[in-house]
Amino acid sequence: MEGLVDRKLFLGARLKRLRRDRGLTQTAMAGDLGVSPSYLNHIERNQRPVSAQLLLRLADAYDVDLRQLGKAGPAGEAELAEALADPLFQGLNVPRHELLQLTDEAPAAAEALLRLYRAFAKQRDRSRAALIDGGDTTDGPSPADWVRDHIQSRANHFPELDALGEALHAALDPNQTGDGFEALARARLQSRHNLQVRVMPAEVMVEWTRRFDPHRRRLLLSETLDSSSRAFAVAYQLALAEHEAELSALTDAARAPDETTRALMKVALTNTLAAAILMPYAAFQRLAEATGYDIARLQTRFGASFEQVAHRLTTLSRPTARGVPFFLMRVDQAGNVSKRYASGAFPFARFGGACPRWRLHSAFRTPGKLVTQIIETPDGGRWFTLARTVDRQGHDGFGEPHDLAIGLGCELKDAHRLMYARGLDLTSPDVTPIGPACRLCHRHPCAERAAPPVDRPLRVDDWSKSVSPYPFGAL
């Protein structure tokens, strides 16, 4: 709230969207807010700013998170800027104020433009692959991209699953019995669903870490799983056993474009419910706040891994008990991104990886050690981040320990709530400037640059050498 009331706010398009989403007329909303319909009309047309008093009435009347009013719609400005940096749009040079206007006043149109670009970019890549080796040229986003985008459109928050998870955790009652979660969950699977859990040798499981045998009513787990991953696997099976109907209904409501995407969507939702069973929302959020988001304490209390806790931290968006709005990214040593989630803003490129100046990548040099960093994005945004390597669960004979890194972060204004920022000067911090993917980044000079920006001319000559392999000039 603090940052929203110290300047004039013209939020007409977003207020209009809020009203329409709730099926209200201007007269009805004006009555709820205690203003005249003509005054509300002026606000929606950006002829009047939104006052602090009106913001408070909005929050009270419609349970609105005021921070969300300051953000763009599903298609954000950064994503549109990234898409429009494609050489396809060379020469247009769409100014920032037009992007902001599009995301504010026509968010559905902005999202349509992004979907069209994604489909085009994927088709272009597949057509190139087909020319080389006869690859598939099927159009549309990949199942993984579609599911990731759908989850992010919900800000990685599924209150229905949080409620189911809390109820099931309470039914197991681990605090009263003193038994561990896994033992209680196994007992419930056995007594209520006639399902046994067996840990099997790796050579029997081969590539599988978890497999359900419906004929013998057995859940088979690989011995390569550590205790937290084994508990999560049992929670996953319990989620399916107890709430198959609800999971299927949520999956159907997502309206996936094909059966493969639908199956992946259901797996993602079941994983979300498993996390909610293992780490019930209210208890998890309370302990997070009480300990300054001490990940080690959360791991110990809930028997979870570093990655499981970090992922759960990105889901704390319950209106009555919000957590710090975190973002999360998971990468391998080659820089491939396999997870990208956020409950709030997300400072990195949608179509590329992370900036090499972010210590997420250097975490591989100090396996298992948590490193912190304050970064600044080109728009002036500042972020407090944590990074640490984690082991990939299950072994395929090719990988090595600590072959993944988790990056977790929040806006700098929220860093005072984290124990990891204690002792740091958050008013005048040591900041590392970073950029989006290299092809979109205008920071110069940068010795880490891997590609020139697509909208800037290269400046290369025989008489000088820059620290950057791709020096460039202004437009």
C-alpha positions in Angstrom: 0.0 0.0 0.0 2.8 2.4 0.9 4.1 2.7 -2.7 0.7 3.2 -4.1 -0.4 6.3 -2.3 2.7 8.5 -2.5 1.9 9.5 -6.1 -1.1 10.1 -8.4 -2.5 6.9 -9.7 -4.4 6.7 -12.9 -5.8 3.1 -12.9 -8.9 3.6 -15.0 -8.4 0.6 -17.3 -7.7 -1.7 -14.4 -10.6 -0.5 -12.3 -12.9 -1.0 -15.3 -11.5 -4.5 -15.7 -12.1 -5.2 -12.0 -15.7 -4.0 -12.3 -16.4 -6.0 -15.4 -14.8 -9.2 -14.0 -17.3 -8.9 -11.2 -20.3 -8.2 -13.5 -21.0 -4.8 -12.0 -22.4 -1.7 -13.5 -20.8 1.6 -12.8 -23.8 2.5 -10.6 -23.5 -0.6 -8.6 -19.7 -0.2 -8.0 -20.1 3.4 -7.2 -22.6 2.5 -4.6 -20.2 -0.1 -3.1 -17.4 2.5 -3.0 -19.6 5.4 -1.7 -18.9 7.7 -4.7 -21.1 9.0 -7.5 -21.4 7.2 -10.8 -20.1 10.3 -12.6 -17.0 10.4 -10.4 -16.3 6.7 -11.0 -16.8 7.3 -14.7 -14.1 10.0 -14.6 -11.7 7.6 -12.8 -12.3 4.9 -15.4 -11.5 7.4 -18.2 -8.3 8.4 -16.3 -9.7 12.0 -15.9 -9.3 11.7 -12.1 -6.6 9.8 -10.1 -7.5 7.1 -7.6 -7.3 8.5 -4.1 -5.9 6.6 -1.1 -9.3 6.5 0.5 -10.8 4.9 -2.6 -8.1 2.3 -2.7 -8.9 1.3 0.9 -12.6 1.1 0.0 -11.7 -1.1 -3.0 -9.7 -3.5 -0.7 -12.5 -3.6 1.8 -15.4 -4.1 -0.7 -13.8 -6.5 -3.1 -11.0 -8.2 -1.1 -8.5 -6.7 -3.6 -4.7 -7.0 -3.2 -3.7 -3.4 -3.8 -0.3 -4.5 -5.1 -2.0 -6.2 -8.0 -3.5 -3.0 -9.1 -0.1 -1.6 -9.9 0.7 -4.5 -12.2 -0.2 -5.1 -15.9 -2.4 -7.9 -17.1 -1.5 -11.5 -18.1 0.7 -10.1 -20.9 3.2 -7.8 -19.2 5.2 -5.0 -20.7 8.5 -6.9 -20.5 7.0 -9.9 -22.3 5.7 -7.7 -25.1 8.9 -5.8 -25.4 10.8 -9.1 -25.7 8.5 -10.4 -28.4 8.7 -7.1 -30.3 12.5 -7.2 -30.2 12.3 -10.1 -32.7 13.8 -9.1 -36.1 10.4 -9.7 -37.5 9.3 -6.3 -36.1 12.5 -4.4 -37.1 11.9 -0.8 -37.7 8.7 -0.5 -35.7 10.4 0.7 -32.5 7.2 0.6 -30.4 7.7 3.1 -27.5 7.3 2.0 -23.9 4.2 4.2 -23.3 2.3 2.3 -26.1 3.2 -1.1 -24.5 2.0 0.2 -21.2 -1.2 1.5 -22.7 -1.8 -1.9 -24.5 -1.3 -4.0 -21.3 -3.4 -1.6 -19.2 -6.3 -0.9 -21.5 -6.5 -4.0 -23.6 -4.9 -6.9 -21.7 -6.8 -9.5 -23.7 -5.5 -8.1 -26.9 -1.9 -8.0 -25.5 -2.2 -11.6 -24.5 -3.5 -12.5 -28.0 -0.6 -10.8 -29.6 1.8 -12.7 -27.3 0.1 -16.0 -28.1 0.3 -15.3 -31.8 4.0 -14.5 -31.6 4.7 -17.6 -29.6 2.9 -19.8 -32.1 4.8 -18.0 -35.0 8.2 -18.3 -33.2 7.7 -22.0 -32.6 6.5 -22.7 -36.1 9.5 -20.9 -37.4 11.9 -22.9 -35.3 10.2 -26.2 -36.3 10.3 -25.2 -40.0 14.0 -24.6 -39.7 14.4 -28.0 -38.0 12.4 -29.6 -40.8 14.7 -28.2 -43.4 17.7 -29.8 -41.6 16.4 -33.2 -40.6 12.7 -33.5 -41.4 11.7 -32.5 -37.9 8.1 -32.0 -36.7 6.4 -28.8 -37.8 3.3 -29.0 -35.5 2.0 -25.5 -34.6 1.2 -24.2 -31.1 3.0 -23.9 -27.8 4.6 -27.0 -26.3 2.7 -28.8 -23.5 5.3 -27.7 -21.0 5.1 -24.0 -22.1 1.3 -24.1 -22.1 1.1 -25.5 -18.6 3.7 -23.0 -17.3 1.8 -20.1 -18.8 -1.5 -21.3 -17.4 -0.1 -21.7 -13.9 1.5 -18.2 -14.1 -1.8 -16.7 -15.2 -3.1 -17.8 -11.8 0.0 -16.3 -10.1 0.9 -19.8 -9.1 -2.0 -19.8 -6.6 -4.7 -22.4 -6.4 -6.8 -21.7 -3.2 -9.0 -24.8 -3.9 -6.0 -27.1 -3.6 -4.6 -25.2 -0.5 -7.9 -25.9 1.3 -8.0 -29.5 0.3 -4.3 -29.9 1.4 -4.9 -28.3 4.8 -7.9 -30.5 5.5 -6.0 -33.7 4.6 -3.0 -32.8 6.6 -5.2 -32.1 9.6 -6.9 -35.5 9.1 -3.5 -37.2 9.3 -2.8 -35.3 12.5 1.0 -35.7 12.6 1.3 -33.2 15.5 -0.9 -35.3 17.8 0.5 -38.8 17.0 4.2 -37.8 16.9 4.6 -40.0 13.8 6.2 -38.7 10.7 4.2 -37.6 7.7 5.3 -40.4 5.4 4.3 -43.1 7.9 0.9 -41.6 8.5 0.3 -41.1 4.8 1.3 -44.7 4.1 -1.1 -45.9 6.8 -4.0 -43.9 5.3 -3.3 -45.2 1.8 -3.3 -48.8 3.2 -6.4 -48.4 5.4 -8.6 -46.3 3.2 -7.4 -47.3 -0.3 -5.9 -50.7 0.1 -2.7 -49.4 -1.4 0.8 -50.5 -0.2 4.0 -48.5 -0.6 7.2 -50.4 -1.5 10.8 -49.1 -1.8 12.5 -50.9 -4.7 16.1 -51.3 -5.8 17.3 -48.9 -8.5 18.0 -51.8 -10.9 14.4 -52.9 -10.7 12.9 -49.4 -11.1 15.4 -48.6 -13.9 14.4 -45.1 -15.1 11.4 -44.6 -12.8 11.5 -42.9 -9.5 7.8 -43.5 -8.7 5.4 -45.9 -10.3 1.9 -47.0 -9.4 0.8 -50.6 -10.1 -3.0 -50.4 -10.1 -3.4 -54.2 -10.5 -1.4 -55.1 -7.3 -2.4 -51.8 -5.6 1.2 -50.9 -5.0 3.1 -47.6 -5.1 6.7 -48.4 -6.0 9.4 -45.9 -5.1 13.0 -46.0 -6.1 15.7 -46.3 -3.4 17.5 -43.4 -5.1 14.9 -41.0 -3.6 15.9 -39.2 -0.4 13.4 -39.0 2.5 11.8 -35.6 1.4 11.3 -36.8 -2.2 9.9 -40.1 -0.9 7.4 -38.2 1.3 6.4 -36.0 -1.6 5.8 -39.1 -3.8 3.5 -40.6 -1.1 1.7 -37.2 -0.8 1.2 -37.2 -4.6 -0.4 -40.6 -4.5 -2.5 -39.7 -1.6 -3.7 -36.6 -3.4 -4.8 -38.7 -6.4 -6.4 -41.3 -4.2 -8.5 -38.8 -2.1 -9.2 -36.0 -4.6 -9.2 -37.4 -8.1 -12.5 -35.8 -8.9 -11.5 -32.3 -7.8 -8.2 -32.6 -9.7 -9.9 -33.7 -12.9 -12.4 -30.9 -12.6 -9.7 -28.3 -12.2 -7.8 -29.8 -15.1 -10.9 -29.7 -17.3 -11.5 -26.1 -16.3 -8.0 -25.2 -17.6 -9.2 -26.2 -21.2 -5.9 -27.6 -22.4 -5.6 -27.8 -26.2 -4.8 -31.5 -26.4 -4.7 -34.7 -24.3 -0.9 -34.5 -23.8 -1.1 -31.0 -22.4 -4.1 -32.0 -20.3 -2.2 -34.9 -18.8 0.8 -32.6 -17.9 -1.6 -30.0 -16.5 -3.1 -32.7 -14.2 0.4 -33.7 -13.0 1.2 -30.1 -12.2 -2.1 -29.7 -10.2 -1.5 -32.9 -8.4 2.0 -31.8 -7.5 0.5 -28.5 -6.2 -1.9 -30.5 -4.0 0.8 -32.8 -2.8 2.8 -29.7 -1.6 -0.3 -28.4 0.1 -0.7 -31.7 2.0 2.9 -31.8 3.0 3.2 -28.1 3.8 -0.3 -26.9 4.7 -0.8 -23.2 3.9 -1.6 -21.6 7.2 1.0 -23.4 9.3 3.6 -23.0 6.6 2.9 -19.2 6.1 2.9 -18.6 9.9 6.3 -20.3 10.4 7.7 -18.6 7.4 6.8 -15.2 8.8 7.9 -16.0 12.3 11.3 -17.2 11.3 12.1 -14.6 8.7 11.5 -17.1 5.9 14.2 -19.4 7.2 14.3 -22.1 4.6 16.2 -24.6 6.8 13.6 -24.3 9.6 10.8 -24.8 7.1 12.6 -27.9 5.8 13.0 -29.3 9.2 9.4 -28.6 10.4 7.8 -30.1 7.2 10.3 -32.7 6.2 10.7 -31.1 2.9 13.7 -30.4 0.6 15.2 -27.0 -0.2 13.5 -27.0 -3.6 10.1 -28.1 -2.3 10.2 -25.3 0.3 11.4 -22.7 -2.2 8.6 -23.7 -4.7 6.0 -23.5 -1.9 7.1 -20.0 -1.1 6.0 -18.8 -4.5 2.4 -19.9 -3.8 1.6 -17.8 -0.7 -1.1 -15.5 -2.2 -4.0 -16.1 0.1 -5.7 -12.7 0.5 -6.0 -13.0 4.3 -2.5 -14.4 4.8 -0.1 -13.3 2.1 3.5 -14.2 2.1 6.4 -12.4 0.5 5.8 -12.4 -3.3 8.7 -14.6 -4.4 9.8 -15.7 -7.9 11.7 -18.9 -8.6 13.9 -20.1 -11.4 15.6 -23.5 -11.8 18.5 -24.0 -14.2 21.0 -26.7 -15.1 24.7 -26.1 -15.7 24.1 -25.4 -19.4 21.6 -22.6 -18.5 18.5 -24.4 -19.5 15.5 -23.3 -17.5 13.2 -26.1 -16.2 11.2 -24.1 -13.7 10.0 -20.5 -13.7 7.3 -19.5 -11.3 6.2 -16.3 -9.5 3.6 -15.1 -7.1 4.4 -11.5 -7.8 6.5 -9.7 -10.4 9.2 -11.7 -12.3 12.3 -9.8 -13.6 13.6 -12.2 -16.2 12.9 -12.9 -19.9 10.1 -15.2 -20.8 11.7 -16.6 -23.9 15.3 -16.8 -22.8 17.4 -17.7 -19.8 18.8 -15.6 -16.9 21.5 -13.0 -17.1 25.0 -14.6 -16.4 25.7 -11.7 -13.9 23.1 -13.2 -11.6 24.7 -15.5 -9.1 22.3 -18.3 -9.9 24.8 -19.5 -12.4 27.9 -19.1 -10.1 26.1 -21.2 -7.5 27.5 -24.3 -9.2 31.0 -23.2 -8.1 30.0 -23.5 -4.4 27.7 -26.6 -4.3 25.2 -26.7 -1.5 26.1 -23.2 -0.3 23.5 -20.4 -0.2 24.6 -17.2 -1.9 22.8 -13.9 -1.7 22.8 -10.9 -4.1 20.9 -7.7 -4.8 20.3 -7.1 -8.5 19.0 -4.2 -10.5 17.1 -4.7 -13.8 17.2 -2.1 -16.6 13.9 -0.5 -15.5 15.5 0.4 -12.1 13.8 -2.5 -10.2 15.8 -3.9 -7.4 15.6 -7.5 -6.2 17.0 -9.5 -3.3 17.9 -13.0 -4.4 19.1 -16.3 -3.0 20.7 -19.1 -5.0 21.8 -22.6 -4.2 22.5 -25.9 -6.0 20.3 -28.9 -5.4 20.6 -32.6 -6.4 18.4 -34.0 -9.1 16.4 -36.8 -7.6 16.8 -40.2 -9.3 19.9 -41.2 -11.1 20.2 -42.0 -14.8 23.9 -42.9 -14.9 24.9 -39.7 -16.7 24.3 -36.9 -14.2 26.4 -35.6 -11.4 25.4 -34.3 -7.9 24.5 -30.7 -7.6 23.5 -30.5 -11.3 20.7 -28.0 -10.8 20.5 -24.6 -9.2 17.6 -22.8 -7.6 17.2 -19.1 -7.7 14.7 -17.5 -5.3 14.0 -13.8 -5.0 11.7 -10.9 -4.1 11.5 -7.2 -4.6 14.0 -5.3 -2.4 11.3 -3.5 -0.6 10.3 -6.9 0.9 13.8 -8.0 1.8 13.6 -6.7 5.4 11.2 -9.6 6.1 13.9 -12.2 5.3 16.5 -13.4 7.8 19.0 -13.6 4.9 19.0 -9.8 4.6 19.8 -9.1 8.2 22.8 -6.9 8.7 22.7 -5.6 5.1 22.2 -1.9 4.3 19.0 -2.2 2.2 18.8 1.6 1.8 22.2 1.9 0.0 23.0 -1.6 -1.0 25.8 -3.0 -3.1 23.9 -3.7 -6.3 24.7 -5.8 -9.4 23.2 -4.5 -12.6 21.8 -7.3 -14.8 19.7 -7.5 -17.9 17.2 -9.8 -19.6 18.3 -12.2 -22.3 21.4 -10.9 -24.1 19.5 -10.3 -27.3 17.2 -7.8 -25.4 19.8 -6.2 -23.1 21.1 -2.7 -23.8 23.7 -2.7 -21.0 27.2 -1.8 -22.3 29.9 -2.7 -21.9 29.4 -6.2 -20.6 32.1 -8.9 -20.8 29.4 -11.6 -20.2 27.5 -10.7 -23.3 26.7 -13.8 -25.4 24.9 -12.1 -28.3 24.3 -8.6 -29.6 20.9 -6.9 -29.0 18.7 -7.5 -31.9 17.6 -3.8 -32.2 21.1 -2.2 -32.1 23.8 -2.0 -34.8 27.1 -3.7 -34.1 30.2 -1.4 -34.0 33.2 -3.5 -35.0 36.4 -2.2 -36.4 40.1 -3.2 -36.9 41.5 -0.5 -34.5 39.9 -1.2 -31.2 38.7 -4.1 -29.0 36.0 -3.8 -26.3 35.7 -5.9 -23.2 32.4 -7.0 -24.8 32.6 -9.4 -27.7 29.7 -7.5 -29.3 30.1 -3.7 -29.0 27.1 -1.9 -30.4 25.9 1.6 -31.0 22.7 3.6 -30.4 19.7 3.4 -32.8 
